[in-house]
């Protein structure tokens, strides 16, 4: 039922490769957003890279506190895939393959990690934001 992963691991599966690529893209988007916040001038809609909401949330805080840990966790799974497979396989009480669980977890993690970028695009740019 819960067997150890084969010597080669599950890394040859196309869904695993796609999830790893998505984790890399997520980390790259995180770095690009950090570059934008560092190098670009803040627009009128977000003075000092703060959202115009009730708390005047900082995009830097969102990027570091939300996107940073999420991307770090996703990259850890992508890099140490077989180790996570082994741990999940040992502790799982279900008949669902560990690769199935981790692939979906990695994809969802990569999507959730982009919340700060979504806030930047929807609140601070005319692309999706209030100036459309």
C-alpha positions as CSV (number, residue, x, y, z in Angstrom):
1,X,0.0,0.0,0.0
2,X,2.5,2.7,1.1
3,X,5.6,1.6,-0.6
4,X,8.9,3.4,-0.6
5,X,9.6,5.4,-3.8
6,X,11.6,3.6,-6.5
7,X,15.3,4.3,-6.7
8,X,14.7,6.8,-9.5
9,X,11.9,8.5,-7.6
10,X,8.9,10.1,-9.2
11,X,10.7,12.8,-11.0
12,X,10.1,11.4,-14.4
13,X,6.4,11.9,-14.3
14,X,5.3,14.8,-16.6
15,X,3.0,16.3,-13.9
16,X,5.9,16.4,-11.5
17,X,8.0,18.2,-14.0
18,X,5.2,20.6,-14.7
19,X,4.7,21.3,-11.0
20,X,8.5,21.9,-10.6
21,X,8.4,24.3,-13.5
22,X,5.5,26.1,-12.0
23,X,7.4,26.5,-8.7
24,X,10.3,27.9,-10.6
25,X,8.1,30.4,-12.4
26,X,6.5,31.4,-9.1
27,X,9.9,32.1,-7.5
28,X,10.9,34.0,-10.6
29,X,7.7,36.2,-10.5
30,X,8.5,36.8,-6.8
31,X,11.9,38.1,-7.7
32,X,10.6,40.2,-10.5
33,X,8.1,41.8,-8.2
34,X,10.8,42.5,-5.6
35,X,12.8,44.2,-8.5
36,X,9.8,46.3,-9.4
37,X,9.3,47.4,-5.9
38,X,13.0,48.2,-5.6
39,X,13.6,49.9,-8.9
40,X,10.3,51.4,-10.1
41,X,8.7,54.6,-8.8
42,X,5.5,54.0,-6.8
43,X,2.4,55.0,-8.7
44,X,-0.2,57.5,-7.4
45,X,-2.6,54.7,-6.6
46,X,0.0,53.2,-4.2
47,X,2.2,55.9,-2.7
48,X,5.3,54.4,-1.1
49,X,4.1,51.0,-2.3
50,X,1.3,51.1,0.2
51,X,-2.2,50.0,-0.8
52,X,-5.0,52.5,-0.3
53,X,-7.0,50.3,2.0
54,X,-8.2,50.6,5.6
55,X,-4.7,49.6,7.0
56,X,-2.6,51.0,4.2
57,X,-1.0,47.6,3.7
58,X,2.6,47.6,2.5
59,X,3.3,45.6,-0.7
60,X,6.7,44.9,0.8
61,X,5.1,43.3,3.8
62,X,2.8,41.2,1.6
63,X,5.8,40.2,-0.6
64,X,8.0,39.1,2.3
65,X,5.4,37.8,4.8
66,X,3.1,36.0,2.3
67,X,5.0,35.3,-0.9
68,X,8.3,34.6,0.6
69,X,7.4,31.7,2.8
70,X,5.0,30.3,0.2
71,X,7.7,30.3,-2.5
72,X,10.4,29.0,-0.1
73,X,8.1,26.0,0.8
74,X,7.3,25.4,-2.8
75,X,11.0,25.5,-3.8
76,X,11.8,23.1,-1.0
77,X,9.2,20.6,-2.3
78,X,10.5,21.0,-5.9
79,X,14.1,20.5,-4.9
80,X,13.7,17.8,-2.3
81,X,10.9,16.0,-4.1
82,X,11.8,12.4,-3.3
83,X,12.4,13.2,0.4
84,X,8.9,14.7,0.7
85,X,7.4,11.7,-1.2
86,X,9.0,9.4,1.3
87,X,7.8,11.4,4.3
88,X,4.2,11.7,2.9
89,X,4.2,8.0,2.0
90,X,5.1,6.9,5.5
91,X,2.6,9.1,7.3
92,X,-0.3,8.9,4.8
93,X,-3.3,6.8,6.0
94,X,-5.0,7.1,2.6
95,X,-4.5,5.1,-0.6
96,X,-3.8,8.3,-2.6
97,X,-0.3,8.3,-4.1
98,X,2.0,10.8,-2.4
99,X,3.1,12.2,-5.8
100,X,-0.6,13.0,-6.5
101,X,-0.9,14.9,-3.2
102,X,2.4,16.8,-3.6
103,X,1.9,17.7,-7.2
104,X,-1.4,19.4,-6.4
105,X,0.0,20.9,-3.2
106,X,2.9,22.4,-5.2
107,X,0.6,23.8,-7.9
108,X,-1.8,25.4,-5.3
109,X,1.1,26.8,-3.3
110,X,2.5,28.4,-6.5
111,X,-0.8,30.1,-7.2
112,X,-1.3,31.3,-3.6
113,X,2.2,32.7,-3.5
114,X,1.2,35.2,-6.2
115,X,-1.3,37.1,-4.0
116,X,1.1,40.1,-3.6
117,X,1.6,40.3,-7.4
118,X,-2.2,40.2,-7.9
119,X,-2.6,43.0,-5.3
120,X,0.1,45.0,-7.1
121,X,-1.6,44.5,-10.5
122,X,-5.1,45.0,-9.3
123,X,-4.6,48.0,-7.0
124,X,-1.6,49.9,-8.3
125,X,-1.6,49.6,-12.1
126,X,-4.1,50.6,-14.7
127,X,-3.8,47.0,-16.1
128,X,-6.4,45.5,-13.7
129,X,-6.8,48.2,-11.2
130,X,-9.0,51.3,-10.6
131,X,-7.6,53.3,-13.5
132,X,-9.0,51.0,-16.3
